[in-house]
Amino acid sequence: MAKNYVGPGDKIAVAAPYALTSGQGALVQAVFGVAQNDAANGASVVLDTTGVYDITKEPALAISQGVRVFWDNANRRITTTATSNFHVGMAWAAALAGDATVRVKLDRGTPSGS
């Protein structure tokens, strides 16, 4: 292994951009992740930037499995609208309009197209 290897890069400690509870999505600059701990606004929080999570989605929006999903930072939820939103991954499973969350595979490697 290279002597300059630091780690897998799947978690990052950042200052919480707003009050967070464990399991909530958060966007800090160009980093999106899921909070691993509760944190007050500005406090340290560890974001997991990989994996599959159930994340709050836009109400009344049905999401098909496999579609690209985006973070609506103004409303702090997943959407399928690319314009003005941040690409975070793909829908790992379909979500019905009445569902509060959608299962998302975090994947910043795919271009946003927005």
Number of C-alpha atoms within 10 A of each C-alpha: 4 5 5 6 7 7 7 6 9 11 16 14 13 15 15 21 17 14 14 21 15 14 18 20 25 24 19 14 7 8 15 23 23 26 24 18 14 17 19 14 13 13 15 15 25 19 27 23 21 19 13 17 20 18 19 20 26 22 15 12 17 17 25 16 15 14 15 24 27 24 27 22 15 8 10 16 20 29 23 21 15 16 12 12 18 22 28 27 26 24 25 21 16 16 19 15 14 11 16 16 18 28 20 27 21 22 18 17 9 11 11 16 8 10
